[in-house]
Amino acid sequence: MDDVQMLVAIVPAEIKDDVVDTLIALEAISGFNLTRIAGFSREHSQFSLRERVEGHREMYRFEVLHEPAQEESLLQALEPVCAVARARYWILPLRAHGHFGLPRAEG
């Protein structure tokens, strides 16, 4: 089984649609997950007044399964969209993945 990784990117609401558009345009990935989250940080300089009062910022978490060979092209595609917002990301190895009802793939 090929190695599989997961890119996790945390982006502010202002660039969510641009990230969605970028990921949809990438033929190498089959899809991604998107979740709305509340981002907490000690660095409030980017927070609006409402966000400062609430104590968190509206953010979105993207999860993208990909092969290691796709990592560089995926990061390069997201760089122009995410750099201005200094969006945060990390990449995790996966031990296993699959669909329920089908045999599991070992990572």
Backbone torsions as a table, in degrees:
resi	resn	phi	psi	omega
1	MET	NA	135.8	177.0
2	ASP	-65.8	148.1	173.6
3	ASP	-65.0	145.5	176.8
4	VAL	-131.5	142.9	179.5
5	GLN	-125.2	163.1	173.4
6	MET	-124.1	122.9	170.7
7	LEU	-86.0	128.2	172.9
8	VAL	-115.2	122.9	178.6
9	ALA	-123.8	132.2	177.2
10	ILE	-108.6	116.0	-174.9
11	VAL	-126.9	148.0	176.5
12	PRO	-69.4	156.3	-177.0
13	ALA	-56.1	-32.0	-176.1
14	GLU	-61.9	-26.2	-177.6
15	ILE	-112.3	6.5	-178.0
16	LYS	-53.7	-49.6	-177.0
17	ASP	-63.3	-36.4	177.9
18	ASP	-66.7	-38.5	177.7
19	VAL	-67.4	-42.7	176.5
20	VAL	-57.2	-48.8	-179.9
21	ASP	-59.5	-41.3	179.9
22	THR	-64.3	-46.3	-178.3
23	LEU	-68.2	-39.2	179.0
24	ILE	-62.5	-32.9	-178.4
25	ALA	-74.9	-14.1	-178.2
26	LEU	-83.7	111.5	-178.2
27	GLU	-71.5	-21.1	-176.1
28	ALA	-72.7	-20.0	179.3
29	ILE	-106.8	146.8	-176.1
30	SER	-90.1	-12.7	-179.6
31	GLY	165.2	-175.9	-179.4
32	PHE	-160.4	165.7	176.1
33	ASN	-109.9	148.8	179.9
34	LEU	-137.3	127.6	-179.5
35	THR	-132.7	136.0	174.1
36	ARG	-80.3	132.5	-178.9
37	ILE	-134.4	164.4	172.7
38	ALA	-101.7	116.5	-178.3
39	GLY	-93.2	124.7	178.2
40	PHE	-108.1	140.0	-178.0
41	SER	-156.7	152.6	173.3
42	ARG	-80.3	-16.0	179.5
43	GLU	-93.5	96.9	-175.8
44	HIS	-94.4	6.8	-175.0
45	SER	-62.8	-27.1	179.9
46	GLN	-90.7	-6.6	-176.2
47	PHE	-78.7	144.0	171.9
48	SER	-76.3	171.8	178.3
49	LEU	-59.3	-44.7	178.4
50	ARG	-59.3	-43.3	-179.1
51	GLU	-66.6	-35.5	177.6
52	ARG	-65.4	-40.6	179.1
53	VAL	-66.6	-44.2	-179.6
54	GLU	-72.5	-25.1	178.4
55	GLY	89.7	2.2	178.4
56	HIS	-148.1	167.6	-179.1
57	ARG	-120.2	141.0	176.5
58	GLU	-69.8	122.6	-178.4
59	MET	-133.2	170.2	176.5
60	TYR	-130.7	139.3	178.5
61	ARG	-107.4	119.8	175.6
62	PHE	-102.4	138.8	174.8
63	GLU	-126.8	125.2	-176.4
64	VAL	-130.5	114.8	172.7
65	LEU	-77.5	137.0	179.8
66	HIS	-158.9	161.6	175.5
67	GLU	-83.4	152.4	179.6
68	PRO	-54.0	-34.3	179.9
69	ALA	-64.9	-20.2	179.9
70	GLN	-91.1	-9.0	-173.7
71	GLU	-55.6	-51.5	-175.6
72	GLU	-63.7	-44.3	-179.1
73	SER	-67.9	-33.6	177.0
74	LEU	-65.4	-46.7	179.2
75	LEU	-65.4	-39.6	178.7
76	GLN	-64.8	-36.5	178.6
77	ALA	-67.4	-37.8	-177.5
78	LEU	-81.8	-23.2	-175.6
79	GLU	-52.3	-51.8	-176.8
80	PRO	-64.7	-30.4	-178.7
81	VAL	-78.8	-40.3	-171.2
82	CYS	-94.5	-17.7	-174.1
83	ALA	-63.4	-41.1	-177.6
84	VAL	-60.9	-39.5	-179.2
85	ALA	-86.0	-3.0	-176.1
86	ARG	51.6	43.9	179.9
87	ALA	-60.7	146.5	-176.6
88	ARG	-97.5	145.4	176.0
89	TYR	-145.9	162.1	169.8
90	TRP	-150.7	159.1	-179.2
91	ILE	-124.1	130.0	-177.0
92	LEU	-117.8	139.8	171.7
93	PRO	-76.9	152.0	177.7
94	LEU	-112.3	136.8	176.2
95	ARG	-78.6	-37.5	-178.4
96	ALA	-156.2	157.9	176.0
97	HIS	-158.9	163.9	179.1
98	GLY	164.3	-166.7	177.1
99	HIS	-120.0	138.6	175.9
100	PHE	-62.5	138.9	-177.5
101	GLY	95.0	-8.6	177.7
102	LEU	-124.8	160.6	178.1
103	PRO	-60.1	146.3	178.9
104	ARG	-77.9	145.3	174.7
105	ALA	-100.3	125.8	177.1
106	GLU	-81.8	134.1	-177.3
107	GLY	-87.6	NA	NA
